[in-house]
Amino acid sequence: MAEDCLFCKIVNRQIPSEFLYEDENFVVIKDINPHAPVHLLILPKHHIRSINDMEKQDSELVGNMFLVAKQMAKEQGVNESGYKVGFNVEKGGGQVIFHLHLHLLGGWEK
């Protein structure tokens, strides 16, 4: 856990947040500043600052983030209509909180 990391504090329940999903490796929360009708954040419990800080041993964890995203898209009812998933990397790429997280966005009208 990074001591000053907002997402680490959420994952460790030091800051209250509604978990839509939790397992041994991840939690899923709603984005507090949504850019779509469905905007979720898939957070690994293990702190990784950004994609630039990933190590080879993180590849399975990151791959499993996409499986969680797939499950959440189905639960949110956007799996058939379509959705986006993506990482923001570093400040210039739009990363605001420096704890790796995957965005899931969907639910737009056709």
C-alpha positions as CSV (number, residue, x, y, z in Angstrom):
1,M,0.0,0.0,0.0
2,A,1.2,3.4,-0.9
3,E,0.6,5.6,2.2
4,D,-0.8,8.6,0.4
5,C,-2.7,6.7,-2.4
6,L,-6.4,7.4,-2.5
7,F,-7.2,4.1,-4.2
8,C,-5.1,2.2,-1.7
9,K,-7.1,3.8,1.1
10,I,-10.4,2.9,-0.7
11,V,-9.2,-0.7,-1.2
12,N,-8.2,-1.0,2.5
13,R,-11.6,0.6,3.6
14,Q,-9.9,3.6,5.1
15,I,-12.1,5.7,2.9
16,P,-15.8,4.6,2.6
17,S,-16.8,3.5,-0.9
18,E,-19.5,1.2,-2.3
19,F,-17.8,-1.9,-3.8
20,L,-19.8,-3.2,-6.7
21,Y,-17.4,-6.2,-6.8
22,E,-14.6,-7.6,-4.7
23,D,-12.4,-10.6,-4.8
24,E,-9.0,-11.4,-3.5
25,N,-7.3,-9.2,-6.1
26,F,-9.7,-6.5,-7.1
27,V,-12.4,-4.1,-6.1
28,V,-14.8,-2.3,-8.5
29,I,-16.3,1.1,-7.7
30,K,-18.2,3.8,-9.6
31,D,-16.2,6.7,-10.9
32,I,-17.2,9.8,-8.9
33,N,-16.8,11.9,-12.1
34,P,-18.5,9.7,-14.7
35,H,-17.9,10.3,-18.4
36,A,-20.7,7.8,-19.4
37,P,-23.9,6.5,-17.9
38,V,-21.9,3.5,-16.7
39,H,-18.4,4.4,-15.6
40,L,-16.6,1.9,-13.3
41,L,-13.1,1.6,-12.1
42,I,-11.5,-1.8,-11.6
43,L,-8.8,-1.4,-9.0
44,P,-6.2,-4.0,-8.1
45,K,-5.6,-4.4,-4.4
46,H,-1.9,-4.5,-5.1
47,H,-0.5,-1.0,-5.6
48,I,1.1,-0.5,-9.0
49,R,1.6,3.2,-9.7
50,S,0.9,3.0,-13.5
51,I,1.5,0.9,-16.6
52,N,5.0,2.4,-16.7
53,D,5.7,0.7,-13.3
54,M,4.4,-2.7,-14.2
55,E,6.8,-5.7,-13.9
56,K,6.6,-9.0,-15.8
57,Q,5.0,-10.7,-12.7
58,D,2.1,-8.2,-12.9
59,S,0.9,-9.4,-16.4
60,E,-1.5,-12.0,-15.0
61,L,-3.0,-9.6,-12.6
62,V,-3.5,-7.0,-15.4
63,G,-5.0,-9.7,-17.7
64,N,-7.5,-10.7,-15.0
65,M,-8.6,-7.0,-14.8
66,F,-10.1,-7.5,-18.3
67,L,-12.0,-10.6,-17.1
68,V,-13.4,-8.6,-14.2
69,A,-14.4,-5.8,-16.7
70,K,-16.2,-8.4,-18.9
71,Q,-18.2,-9.6,-15.9
72,M,-19.0,-6.1,-14.7
73,A,-20.1,-5.1,-18.2
74,K,-22.6,-8.0,-18.2
75,E,-23.8,-7.2,-14.7
76,Q,-24.3,-3.5,-15.7
77,G,-26.2,-4.5,-18.9
78,V,-23.8,-3.0,-21.4
79,N,-22.0,-6.2,-22.6
80,E,-24.2,-6.5,-25.7
81,S,-24.8,-2.8,-26.5
82,G,-21.0,-2.1,-26.2
83,Y,-18.5,-0.6,-23.9
84,K,-15.0,0.8,-23.7
85,V,-12.2,-0.2,-21.4
86,G,-8.9,1.7,-21.0
87,F,-6.0,2.9,-18.9
88,N,-4.8,6.5,-18.6
89,V,-1.0,6.5,-18.2
90,E,0.8,9.4,-16.6
91,K,-0.3,13.0,-16.4
92,G,-0.1,13.6,-20.1
93,G,-2.3,10.5,-20.7
94,G,-5.0,11.7,-18.3
95,Q,-4.0,9.7,-15.2
96,V,-5.0,11.6,-12.1
97,I,-4.7,9.0,-9.4
98,F,-1.4,7.1,-9.5
99,H,-2.7,3.6,-8.7
100,L,-3.2,1.5,-11.8
101,H,-6.9,1.2,-12.6
102,L,-9.0,0.2,-15.6
103,H,-11.9,2.3,-16.7
104,L,-15.1,0.6,-18.0
105,L,-17.5,3.0,-19.8
106,G,-20.8,2.3,-21.5
107,G,-24.5,2.8,-21.6
108,W,-24.7,5.5,-24.2
109,E,-27.8,5.8,-26.2
110,K,-27.6,4.4,-29.7
